[in-house]
Amino acid sequence: MLKWYQETEDQHDVFLAGRIRLVRNLEHYPFPVKLTEEDGAELVGKLENGLKDIGSVDKRIFHTIPLSAMGTEEKEALKERRAINGAGVEKKGPESLLLSEDETVSITLDGEDHIRLQCFSHKVDLNGLWNEASRLDDYINERFAYAFHEKYGYLTAYPTNVGTGLRAAVTLHLPMLSAGKQFGKLVSEMSRFGVSVQGLYGEGSENYGSLYEVSNQKTLGQTEEEIIALVQQMADRLAASERKVKSLTLRNHRLDLEDEIYKSYGVLRYAKKLSVKEAMTYLSQVRVGEMEGLLQLEKPLNFYGLMMEIQPTNMKLLAPENEKTDLKQARASYIRSMLPELV
């Protein structure tokens, strides 16, 4: 079965993916950081048993993955695919993951909070994702009482999640906008409206591939619908700015842009070694070319899915045995095998 990030992109635009995340804690249990290992194991066991048929909600097949028994490398691969967060990689002690077969739904048990529920889609439909997350949330709440305060809402390990416990997020591809001098100022302005804009992949201030996630900064004092509307509005604003800059570039520097795009395609097609930074940068350029009709691929390619798969740990897992010692070589080889020919 294809994972959600491997499905063919049907939105040849700035938008790449949507995500809804809910965090919940159970009544009568301390937050995970205060649980003993024995109590944590008991909690995980109860949750796994109580949620063993959760796939019936949306007719999905779920697998139970004992994160506490996994190696760091396997957990890091899940993080790169966004199924778990950094805390899920670093935590020692009882922790489990309920993961749907297509990885559209992940439910971390006894991580930073007792329950961390995420729904993903390559279609940016936050309301649809919220409806799915809400159905799953209701299913869980029918079996386990949540820690809830009439004034403050859902009680969570981190104060920024208190309230609805909802994080709505949209992933955008912003190669033109992010290259401009005013991008930093625009991102700062966004924070005044209560949203954050963060790069997905890279080190330090660099963001390889120009992928950015827009999400709400707080959950208290707003309804779920208000949060979703705010994030969508800010994402739309960024997307409109990206399209505007792209249009100006095509009008005034079309040949230069085409030159960069075809050079990027050439490197991806023939390179024998590629670092993550190089591969992400060139894939970003080729995606722009494909989106704008500056080059035409023989068949569709999900660029975002490929960008996930070439991250260091996932690449190591995907690489054949004879290439595992040189991931740059493995990455170049994998991209060559996935990249369609030009028409």
C-alpha positions in Angstrom: 0.0 0.0 0.0 1.2 3.5 -0.9 1.9 5.9 2.0 0.1 9.2 2.0 3.3 11.0 1.0 3.8 8.7 -2.0 0.5 9.3 -3.7 0.6 11.3 -6.9 0.3 15.0 -6.3 -2.9 16.4 -7.7 -2.3 20.0 -6.6 0.3 21.4 -8.9 0.6 24.5 -6.7 2.3 25.9 -3.6 0.4 23.6 -1.2 1.9 20.3 -0.4 0.2 18.7 2.7 -2.1 19.3 5.6 -1.8 18.1 9.2 -4.1 18.1 12.2 -2.6 17.2 15.6 -4.4 16.7 18.9 -2.8 16.1 22.3 -4.8 14.5 25.2 -4.2 13.2 28.7 -6.2 10.9 30.8 -7.9 11.7 34.1 -6.3 10.3 37.3 -2.9 9.8 35.7 0.1 12.2 36.1 1.6 13.5 32.9 4.1 11.1 31.4 7.2 12.9 32.8 5.8 12.1 36.3 4.9 8.5 35.6 7.1 5.7 36.9 8.3 3.2 34.3 5.9 0.6 35.8 2.9 3.0 35.7 3.8 4.1 32.2 3.9 0.5 31.0 0.5 -0.1 32.6 -1.0 3.0 30.9 0.4 2.0 27.5 -1.1 -1.5 27.9 -4.5 -0.2 28.8 -4.5 2.3 25.9 -3.3 -0.4 23.4 -6.0 -2.8 24.5 -8.7 -0.2 24.6 -7.8 1.1 21.1 -7.1 -2.2 19.4 -10.2 -1.7 17.1 -9.7 2.0 16.4 -9.3 1.1 12.7 -13.0 0.6 12.6 -13.6 4.3 12.8 -12.3 5.0 9.2 -11.8 1.4 8.0 -8.0 1.7 8.3 -5.5 -1.0 9.2 -3.4 0.0 12.2 -0.1 -1.5 13.4 1.1 -1.3 17.0 4.7 -0.3 17.1 6.5 -0.5 20.5 8.7 2.6 20.3 10.5 1.7 23.6 11.8 -1.5 21.9 13.0 0.2 18.7 16.4 1.5 17.9 17.2 5.2 17.5 17.7 4.8 13.8 14.2 3.3 13.2 12.6 6.0 15.3 14.6 8.7 13.5 13.1 7.4 10.2 9.6 7.7 11.6 10.4 11.3 12.7 11.7 12.1 9.2 8.4 10.9 7.8 6.7 13.0 10.5 4.9 10.0 12.2 6.5 11.0 15.5 8.2 14.1 16.8 11.7 14.6 18.3 10.5 13.7 21.8 9.3 10.3 20.5 12.9 9.6 19.3 14.6 10.7 22.5 12.2 9.3 25.2 13.4 6.4 27.2 10.9 4.1 28.8 7.4 2.9 27.9 6.1 4.4 24.6 4.0 3.0 21.8 2.8 4.1 18.4 -0.5 3.1 16.6 0.3 3.8 12.9 -2.2 3.3 10.1 -0.8 1.3 7.1 -0.8 4.3 4.9 0.7 6.5 7.7 -2.1 9.0 7.4 -2.9 8.5 11.1 -0.4 8.2 13.9 -1.2 8.0 17.6 1.7 8.2 20.0 0.9 6.7 23.5 2.8 7.9 26.6 5.1 10.3 24.8 5.1 14.0 26.0 1.4 13.5 26.6 -0.6 10.4 27.1 -2.0 10.6 23.6 -0.7 12.5 20.5 -3.0 12.0 17.6 -2.1 13.2 14.1 -3.9 13.0 10.7 -2.1 13.8 7.4 -3.1 14.3 3.8 -1.3 15.4 0.6 -4.5 17.3 -0.1 -4.7 20.5 2.0 -8.2 20.0 3.4 -7.8 21.1 7.1 -11.6 20.8 7.7 -11.6 17.3 6.4 -8.6 16.3 8.5 -10.2 17.9 11.5 -13.4 15.9 11.0 -11.3 12.7 10.8 -9.3 13.6 13.9 -12.5 14.5 15.8 -14.1 11.1 15.0 -10.9 9.3 16.3 -10.8 11.6 19.3 -14.5 10.8 20.1 -13.7 7.1 19.8 -10.9 7.4 22.3 -12.8 9.6 24.7 -15.7 7.0 24.8 -13.2 4.5 26.3 -10.9 6.8 28.3 -11.9 9.9 30.3 -9.8 13.0 29.4 -8.2 15.4 31.8 -10.4 18.5 31.2 -10.9 21.8 33.0 -14.1 23.8 32.4 -12.2 27.1 32.2 -9.0 26.0 30.5 -10.0 23.1 28.3 -7.8 20.0 27.7 -4.9 19.8 30.2 -1.6 19.1 28.5 2.1 18.7 29.5 3.0 22.0 27.7 1.1 25.2 28.5 1.0 26.2 24.9 -1.2 23.2 24.1 -3.7 23.8 26.9 -7.2 24.6 25.5 -8.2 22.7 22.4 -4.9 20.8 22.2 -5.2 21.4 18.4 -2.3 22.1 16.0 -3.4 22.8 12.5 -0.6 22.9 9.9 -0.1 23.4 6.2 3.1 22.6 4.3 4.0 25.0 1.5 6.6 25.0 -1.2 8.0 28.6 -1.2 11.2 28.7 -3.4 10.7 32.1 -4.9 9.3 33.9 -1.8 11.8 32.5 0.7 14.8 33.6 -1.6 13.7 37.3 -1.2 15.1 39.7 1.3 11.7 40.5 2.7 10.8 36.9 3.7 12.1 37.1 7.2 10.0 40.3 7.8 6.9 38.5 6.4 7.4 35.6 8.7 7.8 37.9 11.7 4.5 39.6 10.7 2.8 36.3 10.7 3.7 35.7 14.4 1.7 38.8 15.3 -1.4 37.0 14.0 -0.7 33.9 16.2 0.9 31.6 13.6 4.5 30.3 13.1 6.3 29.6 9.8 9.0 27.0 10.2 11.3 25.3 7.7 10.9 21.5 7.6 14.4 20.3 6.6 17.8 21.8 7.1 20.4 22.8 9.6 20.6 26.1 11.5 19.0 28.9 9.5 19.1 26.9 6.2 16.0 25.2 4.9 16.7 22.7 2.2 14.1 22.4 -0.5 12.2 25.6 0.5 9.5 23.6 2.4 7.7 25.5 5.2 5.0 24.6 7.6 2.4 27.2 8.8 0.7 26.4 12.1 -1.0 28.0 15.0 1.1 29.1 18.0 -1.6 28.7 20.7 -4.8 26.7 21.3 -6.3 28.5 24.4 -9.2 31.0 23.9 -10.0 29.8 20.3 -12.3 27.2 18.9 -11.0 24.5 16.6 -12.8 26.1 13.7 -11.2 29.5 14.5 -7.7 28.0 14.6 -8.2 26.1 11.3 -9.6 29.3 9.6 -6.6 31.3 10.9 -4.0 28.9 9.7 -5.7 28.5 6.3 -5.9 32.2 5.9 -2.2 32.8 6.6 -1.3 29.8 4.4 -3.4 31.3 1.6 -1.6 34.7 2.1 1.8 33.1 1.8 0.8 31.1 -1.3 -0.5 34.2 -3.0 2.8 36.0 -2.3 4.7 33.0 -3.7 2.6 33.1 -6.9 3.1 36.8 -7.3 6.9 36.6 -7.0 6.9 33.6 -9.4 4.8 35.5 -11.9 7.2 38.4 -11.8 10.2 36.1 -12.2 8.6 34.3 -15.2 7.9 37.7 -16.8 11.3 39.3 -16.3 13.7 36.4 -15.9 12.1 33.4 -17.6 15.2 32.2 -19.5 17.4 32.4 -16.4 14.8 30.4 -14.4 14.6 27.8 -17.2 18.3 27.5 -17.2 18.5 26.8 -13.5 15.7 24.3 -13.7 17.2 22.3 -16.6 20.6 22.4 -14.9 19.0 21.0 -11.8 17.3 18.3 -13.7 20.5 17.4 -15.4 22.4 17.1 -12.1 19.6 14.9 -10.6 19.6 12.7 -13.8 23.3 12.1 -14.0 25.0 12.8 -10.6 26.7 9.9 -8.9 26.6 11.4 -5.5 24.2 13.9 -3.8 24.1 15.4 -0.4 20.7 16.0 1.2 21.1 19.8 0.7 22.0 19.3 -3.0 19.2 16.9 -3.7 16.6 19.0 -1.9 17.6 22.1 -3.7 17.6 20.6 -7.2 14.3 18.8 -6.6 12.8 22.0 -5.5 13.9 23.7 -8.7 12.6 20.9 -10.9 9.2 21.0 -9.1 8.9 24.7 -10.0 9.7 23.8 -13.6 7.1 21.0 -13.7 4.5 23.2 -12.0 4.9 26.0 -14.4 5.2 23.9 -17.5 8.8 24.9 -18.1 9.6 21.2 -18.4 7.4 18.3 -18.8 8.0 14.9 -17.1 7.0 11.7 -18.8 4.9 10.7 -15.7 3.8 12.3 -12.5 6.3 12.5 -9.5 5.4 13.2 -5.9 8.3 15.6 -5.1 7.4 15.9 -1.4 7.3 12.2 -0.9 10.7 11.8 -2.6 12.1 14.6 -0.4 11.0 12.6 2.6 12.5 9.4 1.4 15.9 10.8 0.7 16.4 12.1 4.3 19.5 10.4 5.9 17.8 7.7 8.0 15.1 6.8 5.5 17.7 6.7 2.8 19.8 4.3 4.8 16.8 2.0 5.2 15.9 2.2 1.5 19.4 1.8 0.2 20.6 -1.6 -1.0 23.3 -3.3 1.1 26.1 -2.4 -1.2 25.3 1.4 -1.0 24.5 1.7 2.8 28.1 2.9 3.5 27.8 5.8 1.1 24.5 7.5 1.4 25.4 10.2 -1.1 25.8 7.5 -3.7 22.7 5.8 -2.6 20.7 9.0 -2.7 21.8 9.8 -6.2 21.1 6.3 -7.4 17.6 6.3 -5.8 16.7 9.7 -7.3 17.8 8.5 -10.8 15.5 5.5 -10.4 12.6 7.7 -9.4 13.0 10.7 -11.7 10.9 10.4 -14.9 12.4 11.2 -18.3 11.6 14.5 -20.0 8.9 14.5 -22.7 
